Amino acid sequence: MHKGPTILPLNRDAFDVADVDDAASSFPDLNFVVEHCGLPRLEDFCWIAVQEPNVYAGLAVASALIYTRRKYFAEIITELLYWLGADRILFGSDYAIWRPKWIIEQFMDLELSEELAAEANTALSLEVKKKIMGENCAWLYDIDIAQQCVRLGLPAIAEPVAAA
């Protein structure tokens, strides 16, 4: 579900996540990836997602804040980790707008302060980053990462951490 900026004229209702709640409750066998993780309505999104286990946070556009608002992005990740856990956050970059290499590099270098890690009840470890960067998406779409590496002739990788 796209819950973020629209093209001009900007419609602020496009950011509203209220309809996610009813849809996720009505269709528990479907999964809902909410792009932009509800920004600027992150708190509303988190309250909905904590009660709806089939709701996932997509980081498109939010991930770009890692460059311009690093502390704010760390706070966003902290909220998502606290409310949703590491298994329901998906990397996104809006790559059609830009090349995501710089976002990926900065995300992989990101560390939460001790205070934010305590709030999130977890560190932003390599295992958590791997889940966010691709393992969660692979699990959600039933993609066997190891099998795909073999198929593409890529080096073998460690087994992914199983999503909950």
N, C-alpha and C positions, 0 to 999 in steps of 0.2 A: 504494500500500500504506500503510495506516495503521500507523505504528510510534510510538505515543505513548500518552498517558494514556487510560485507559478510564474508564467511569463506575464509581461505587462498587459493589462493593468493588474498589479499584485492584489490578490484576494486573501486577506488575512484568515478567512475561514478555511483555507487550504491547509493551515497548520493544525486545525482542530482534530484531536485524536478520539473524541468521544464515541464516534461510530465504530471504532475498533473494538470497544468493550462488548457491545451487543453482537457484532459479527463473530467475535472469538467465542463468546458464550453459546451462540446459536449453532456454531459449526465446530465443535471440539475436535473433530477428526481432520480439520484443515489447519495448516500452519499459516500464520500471518507475519510477514517480515515488514516492519514499519520503517521505511527509509527516512532518514534524517532523525531517527529515534525520537520523534515528537518535538524536536526543537522548533520553536522556543518554548514548547510546552512539555519539557522533559519530566517535570514532576507529575503532571497528569498521566503521561505515558507510563512512567514507572508504577504508579498506583494501579493502572489497568493491567500492565504486564505481570505484576507480582501475583495477581489473582487469576490470570489466564495463562496457563503453561504452554499454550500454543502460539504465544506472541513473542516475536524476536525483534531485537533492535538492529536496524541497519545503520551503519555509520556514514553513509554517503553524505557529503557536505560537512557533517560534523567533524570528520577526520581532517579536513583542511584547516580546521581551527588549531591543530597541533602546531602550525607555523606562526599564525598571527596571534593566537591566544592560548599558548601552551598550558598555562596554569588552569584556565577555564576548561580546556580539553581534558586535562587530568581530573578535574572535578566531575565532568560528564562521565568519564570512564568509571570513576569511583561510584557514582550513583548507580550506573548500570550494573557494575559488579555486585554492589550491595543488594539491589532489588532483584535482578534477574539471574545473577551468577554468571560465571565465565562461559557457560554452555549456550547462552541465548543471545550472544552478541556477534554480529557478522561484519567483517570489514567491507567497506564501500568507499569509493573515492570520487564518484562522478567522473570517471576517466574520460568520458566523451568530451569533457570540458578541458581537461589537462592530462598529462601523463602522470601516473600515480607513484613513480619511483621515489620521489622526494617524501611523499607521505608515508610510504612503507618504511623507508630508512628512518625517518623521525619517530614513527610509532615503535619500531624495533629498539630504538635507543631510549625511549621514554621509560622513566622510572617514577613511581609514585613516592611522594614524601612519606616519611614514617607516619605522619598524622593521617594522610589520605589512605594509606595502606591499612591502617588500623580501622578507619571508617568503613572501608570496603570489605574488611575482614579477610583480605587476601593481598598478597603482593602481585604486582604485574610481572609475574615470572615468565620465563621462556615458554613454559607449558601453556600458560594462559594466553600469551601472545599467539602461539601456534593455533590454538582453538579459534581465536578471533580472526586471525589472518586467513584461515581456510578450512580447518578441520570441522568447525561447526557447520559451515556451508556444505561440505562434503557429506557429513552425516545427514543433514537435512534433506539433501537431494540424492541420497543413497549412492554416493560415488566412492569407490574403493581407491583411495589415494595410492597405495602401494601398487595395485594393479595398473593404474593409469601411468605410474612412473615406468613400469616395465613396458607397457604398450608404447610409450613415447620414447623409450630408450634413454630415460633419465636415470641418474644414480639412485640406488636403493636408499630409502629413508627409514628412519625409525618408525615403529608402529605409532599411529596417532593415538592420542588419549581419547578414550571413548566418551562420547557426550552422554549426559544423563537423560 
